Amino acid sequence: MIKISVTIDDEEVASIEYLRDHETVGSGGFISDVSVSENLRRRGIATAMWKIVQAIEPDALHSDTRTPEGEAWARSTGDDLPDLYDPTAGDPVWSELTKTWSA
């Protein structure tokens, strides 16, 4: 995991957490959490932290589970975004019998 945080007077006011698929740099992964104190939002803090993560992990991705606020921020970065996870769609399941995937 990579965690970047901003602290003012011993209080964490912003952070981003990025989960790697593996423990090695360059292996990919996704954002697991972004938070910025309400009074500091819309100042580029989350984007600046995200750029640091991308400098460390060039293949970094946005999560496929985003709050409405997270969706707006992710779109504002100009990055390619994975489709949002749809829990009603169900996960694909591999059938050994038919050798096919099904929803």
MDAnalysis code that builds the backbone (N, CA, C; Angstrom):
import MDAnalysis as mda
import numpy as np

u = mda.Universe.empty(309, n_residues=103, atom_resindex=np.repeat(np.arange(103), 3), trajectory=True)
u.add_TopologyAttr("name", ["N", "CA", "C"] * 103)
u.add_TopologyAttr("resid", np.arange(1, 104))
u.add_TopologyAttr("resname", ["MET", "ILE", "LYS", "ILE", "SER", "VAL", "THR", "ILE", "ASP", "ASP", "GLU", "GLU", "VAL", "ALA", "SER", "ILE", "GLU", "TYR", "LEU", "ARG", "ASP", "HIS", "GLU", "THR", "VAL", "GLY", "SER", "GLY", "GLY", "PHE", "ILE", "SER", "ASP", "VAL", "SER", "VAL", "SER", "GLU", "ASN", "LEU", "ARG", "ARG", "ARG", "GLY", "ILE", "ALA", "THR", "ALA", "MET", "TRP", "LYS", "ILE", "VAL", "GLN", "ALA", "ILE", "GLU", "PRO", "ASP", "ALA", "LEU", "HIS", "SER", "ASP", "THR", "ARG", "THR", "PRO", "GLU", "GLY", "GLU", "ALA", "TRP", "ALA", "ARG", "SER", "THR", "GLY", "ASP", "ASP", "LEU", "PRO", "ASP", "LEU", "TYR", "ASP", "PRO", "THR", "ALA", "GLY", "ASP", "PRO", "VAL", "TRP", "SER", "GLU", "LEU", "THR", "LYS", "THR", "TRP", "SER", "ALA"])
u.atoms.positions = np.array([
    [0.846, -1.180, 0.000],
    [0.000, 0.000, 0.000],
    [0.887, 1.238, 0.000],
    [0.434, 2.232, -0.729],
    [1.055, 3.556, -0.699],
    [0.037, 4.475, -0.039],
    [0.481, 5.258, 0.930],
    [-0.397, 6.260, 1.543],
    [0.336, 7.590, 1.539],
    [-0.322, 8.592, 0.964],
    [0.189, 9.958, 0.965],
    [-0.772, 10.758, 1.831],
    [-0.255, 11.533, 2.774],
    [-1.155, 12.328, 3.613],
    [-0.619, 13.746, 3.790],
    [-1.547, 14.639, 4.086],
    [-1.226, 16.039, 4.367],
    [-1.651, 16.310, 5.800],
    [-0.731, 16.848, 6.575],
    [-0.993, 17.127, 7.983],
    [-0.752, 18.604, 8.260],
    [-1.695, 19.206, 8.963],
    [-1.552, 20.597, 9.401],
    [-1.713, 20.615, 10.913],
    [-0.721, 21.150, 11.600],
    [-0.754, 21.216, 13.070],
    [-1.144, 19.878, 13.697],
    [-0.444, 18.811, 13.284],
    [-0.642, 17.458, 13.801],
    [-2.009, 16.859, 13.482],
    [-2.775, 17.460, 12.566],
    [-4.063, 16.904, 12.168],
    [-4.004, 16.526, 10.694],
    [-4.317, 15.257, 10.408],
    [-4.357, 14.829, 9.008],
    [-5.581, 15.453, 8.350],
    [-5.343, 16.234, 7.297],
    [-6.436, 16.936, 6.623],
    [-6.728, 16.372, 5.235],
    [-5.825, 15.532, 4.729],
    [-6.045, 14.918, 3.425],
    [-5.196, 13.660, 3.315],
    [-5.707, 12.678, 2.578],
    [-4.916, 11.472, 2.343],
    [-5.428, 10.748, 1.115],
    [-4.547, 9.957, 0.547],
    [-4.909, 9.055, -0.540],
    [-4.225, 7.727, -0.247],
    [-4.962, 6.635, -0.417],
    [-4.417, 5.303, -0.219],
    [-4.522, 4.547, -1.530],
    [-3.441, 3.910, -1.881],
    [-3.361, 3.177, -3.139],
    [-2.932, 1.756, -2.835],
    [-3.740, 0.785, -3.232],
    [-3.421, -0.621, -2.994],
    [-2.762, -1.210, -4.226],
    [-1.594, -1.791, -4.029],
    [-0.888, -2.456, -5.124],
    [-1.421, -3.871, -5.284],
    [-1.378, -4.370, -6.522],
    [-1.734, -5.767, -6.749],
    [-0.676, -6.685, -6.150],
    [0.571, -6.222, -6.166],
    [1.686, -6.988, -5.625],
    [2.574, -6.019, -4.849],
    [3.559, -6.526, -4.196],
    [4.449, -5.693, -3.385],
    [5.531, -4.990, -4.199],
    [5.595, -5.236, -5.497],
    [6.647, -4.628, -6.304],
    [6.115, -3.425, -7.069],
    [6.929, -2.399, -7.177],
    [6.547, -1.201, -7.922],
    [6.330, -1.583, -9.376],
    [5.321, -0.978, -9.996],
    [5.036, -1.226, -11.398],
    [4.096, -2.386, -11.643],
    [3.542, -2.948, -10.574],
    [2.689, -4.123, -10.731],
    [1.214, -3.770, -10.893],
    [0.863, -2.501, -10.785],
    [-0.530, -2.098, -10.909],
    [-1.241, -2.105, -9.573],
    [-2.460, -1.663, -9.578],
    [-3.280, -1.566, -8.381],
    [-4.323, -0.490, -8.581],
    [-4.918, -0.004, -7.484],
    [-5.983, 0.988, -7.604],
    [-6.097, 1.829, -6.337],
    [-6.754, 2.974, -6.467],
    [-7.022, 3.845, -5.323],
    [-8.051, 3.167, -4.435],
    [-7.770, 3.086, -3.146],
    [-8.746, 2.519, -2.219],
    [-9.461, 3.598, -1.413],
    [-8.849, 4.779, -1.284],
    [-9.496, 5.851, -0.518],
    [-8.839, 7.187, -0.836],
    [-9.662, 8.214, -0.943],
    [-9.195, 9.598, -1.064],
    [-10.054, 10.423, -0.123],
    [-9.419, 11.253, 0.681],
    [-10.201, 12.147, 1.539],
    [-9.479, 13.482, 1.680],
    [-10.268, 14.541, 1.683],
    [-9.771, 15.895, 1.901],
    [-10.797, 16.596, 2.780],
    [-10.343, 17.268, 3.824],
    [-11.253, 18.005, 4.698],
    [-12.109, 18.952, 3.865],
    [-13.382, 19.068, 4.231],
    [-14.322, 19.881, 3.445],
    [-13.828, 21.295, 3.194],
    [-13.218, 21.916, 4.195],
    [-12.790, 23.316, 4.034],
    [-11.576, 23.459, 3.117],
    [-10.967, 22.332, 2.702],
    [-9.797, 22.385, 1.822],
    [-10.068, 21.788, 0.439],
    [-11.301, 21.401, 0.177],
    [-11.623, 20.791, -1.115],
    [-11.602, 21.814, -2.242],
    [-11.462, 21.289, -3.466],
    [-11.475, 22.099, -4.705],
    [-10.249, 23.007, -4.809],
    [-9.141, 22.579, -4.205],
    [-7.883, 23.338, -4.283],
    [-6.770, 22.541, -4.953],
    [-7.089, 21.352, -5.463],
    [-6.094, 20.546, -6.155],
    [-5.280, 19.628, -5.255],
    [-5.670, 19.512, -3.988],
    [-4.891, 18.703, -3.043],
    [-4.973, 17.217, -3.395],
    [-6.172, 16.706, -3.653],
    [-6.314, 15.290, -4.008],
    [-5.560, 14.990, -5.300],
    [-5.652, 15.875, -6.261],
    [-4.959, 15.667, -7.535],
    [-3.450, 15.690, -7.349],
    [-2.947, 16.569, -6.498],
    [-1.505, 16.616, -6.232],
    [-1.036, 15.310, -5.582],
    [-1.817, 14.792, -4.632],
    [-1.450, 13.511, -4.007],
    [-1.496, 12.387, -5.034],
    [-2.496, 12.407, -5.913],
    [-2.629, 11.395, -6.962],
    [-1.428, 11.426, -7.906],
    [-0.936, 12.614, -8.227],
    [0.238, 12.730, -9.102],
    [1.479, 12.125, -8.432],
    [1.575, 12.236, -7.124],
    [2.688, 11.602, -6.412],
    [2.572, 10.081, -6.521],
    [1.362, 9.557, -6.316],
    [1.156, 8.109, -6.464],
    [1.541, 7.677, -7.874],
    [1.117, 8.436, -8.893],
    [1.432, 8.084, -10.277],
    [2.933, 8.146, -10.560],
    [3.643, 9.034, -9.881],
    [5.098, 9.103, -10.053],
    [5.765, 7.840, -9.496],
    [5.205, 7.300, -8.424],
    [5.731, 6.076, -7.816],
    [5.261, 4.848, -8.583],
    [4.009, 4.862, -8.997],
    [3.352, 3.710, -9.625],
    [2.717, 4.165, -10.947],
    [3.503, 4.188, -12.034],
    [3.012, 4.734, -13.307],
    [1.754, 4.061, -13.863],
    [1.497, 2.808, -13.517],
    [0.309, 2.108, -14.018],
    [-0.876, 2.225, -13.067],
    [-0.837, 3.192, -12.172],
    [-1.889, 3.361, -11.178],
    [-3.249, 3.573, -11.847],
    [-4.286, 3.006, -11.230],
    [-5.646, 3.108, -11.735],
    [-6.576, 3.693, -10.685],
    [-7.656, 4.278, -11.158],
    [-8.743, 4.667, -10.270],
    [-9.535, 3.407, -9.932],
    [-10.224, 3.423, -8.826],
    [-11.034, 2.285, -8.404],
    [-12.276, 2.165, -9.282],
    [-12.858, 0.970, -9.305],
    [-14.128, 0.795, -10.006],
    [-15.313, 0.975, -9.059],
    [-15.049, 1.341, -7.809],
    [-16.099, 1.694, -6.850],
    [-15.804, 3.107, -6.370],
    [-16.633, 4.061, -6.817],
    [-16.395, 5.468, -6.495],
    [-17.687, 6.101, -5.999],
    [-17.569, 6.931, -4.963],
    [-18.714, 7.715, -4.505],
    [-19.025, 8.748, -5.584],
    [-20.180, 9.408, -5.509],
    [-20.449, 10.481, -6.477],
    [-19.364, 11.560, -6.464],
    [-18.863, 11.906, -5.269],
    [-17.785, 12.895, -5.180],
    [-16.502, 12.349, -5.787],
    [-16.224, 11.060, -5.520],
    [-15.044, 10.414, -6.085],
    [-15.124, 10.315, -7.595],
    [-16.311, 10.070, -8.119],
    [-16.510, 10.010, -9.573],
    [-16.226, 11.375, -10.203],
    [-16.740, 12.429, -9.582],
    [-16.500, 13.784, -10.112],
    [-15.003, 14.103, -10.087],
    [-14.332, 13.781, -8.980],
    [-12.891, 14.050, -8.904],
    [-12.131, 13.230, -9.929],
    [-12.435, 11.927, -10.020],
    [-11.721, 11.055, -10.957],
    [-11.877, 11.572, -12.383],
    [-13.072, 11.997, -12.755],
    [-13.291, 12.548, -14.100],
    [-12.474, 13.824, -14.303],
    [-12.324, 14.614, -13.241],
    [-11.594, 15.884, -13.367],
    [-10.106, 15.680, -13.630],
    [-9.579, 14.482, -13.328],
    [-8.154, 14.231, -13.548],
    [-7.824, 14.019, -15.022],
    [-8.830, 13.702, -15.825],
    [-8.592, 13.434, -17.240],
    [-8.063, 12.037, -17.516],
    [-7.923, 11.212, -16.474],
    [-7.431, 9.845, -16.635],
    [-8.511, 8.955, -17.246],
    [-8.087, 7.852, -17.877],
    [-9.032, 6.822, -18.280],
    [-9.561, 6.169, -17.012],
    [-10.868, 5.966, -16.954],
    [-11.486, 5.406, -15.752],
    [-12.062, 4.031, -16.034],
    [-11.881, 3.097, -15.091],
    [-12.555, 1.812, -15.263],
    [-14.058, 2.000, -15.074],
    [-14.842, 1.152, -15.727],
    [-16.286, 1.199, -15.529],
    [-16.586, 1.002, -14.057],
    [-17.651, 1.638, -13.585],
    [-18.060, 1.457, -12.199],
    [-18.578, 0.038, -12.000],
    [-18.223, -0.545, -10.876],
    [-18.676, -1.881, -10.512],
    [-20.177, -1.864, -10.301],
    [-20.863, -2.825, -10.870],
    [-22.310, -2.945, -10.713],
    [-22.602, -4.207, -9.900],
    [-22.897, -4.047, -8.606],
    [-23.104, -5.234, -7.770],
    [-24.311, -6.056, -8.192],
    [-25.250, -5.458, -8.935],
    [-26.424, -6.211, -9.375],
    [-26.115, -7.085, -10.582],
    [-24.998, -6.809, -11.275],
    [-24.653, -7.584, -12.460],
    [-24.089, -8.949, -12.104],
    [-23.564, -9.079, -10.903],
    [-22.963, -10.345, -10.500],
    [-21.581, -10.512, -11.109],
    [-20.750, -11.239, -10.426],
    [-19.407, -11.499, -10.926],
    [-19.451, -12.645, -11.925],
    [-18.621, -12.563, -12.970],
    [-18.567, -13.688, -13.904],
    [-18.082, -14.954, -13.191],
    [-18.636, -16.078, -13.609],
    [-18.298, -17.360, -12.994],
    [-17.801, -18.299, -14.089],
    [-16.678, -18.977, -13.844],
    [-16.117, -19.930, -14.790],
    [-16.751, -21.296, -14.574],
    [-17.225, -21.865, -15.652],
    [-17.796, -23.208, -15.585],
    [-16.797, -24.203, -16.158],
    [-16.332, -25.131, -15.328],
    [-15.435, -26.177, -15.805],
    [-16.167, -27.116, -16.765],
    [-17.465, -27.259, -16.562],
    [-18.254, -28.161, -17.394],
    [-18.336, -27.662, -18.832],
    [-18.713, -26.355, -18.996],
    [-18.890, -25.809, -20.347],
    [-17.663, -25.050, -20.837],
    [-16.692, -24.834, -19.947],
    [-15.473, -24.060, -20.273],
    [-15.822, -22.659, -20.763],
    [-16.805, -22.020, -20.107],
    [-17.211, -20.668, -20.468],
    [-17.433, -19.840, -19.228],
    [-17.453, -18.504, -19.418],
    [-17.771, -17.562, -18.339],
    [-19.232, -17.217, -18.428],
    [-19.874, -17.032, -17.291],
    [-21.268, -16.582, -17.267],
    [-21.419, -15.522, -16.190],
    [-22.438, -14.679, -16.359],
    [-22.683, -13.614, -15.380],
    [-23.503, -14.131, -14.231],
])
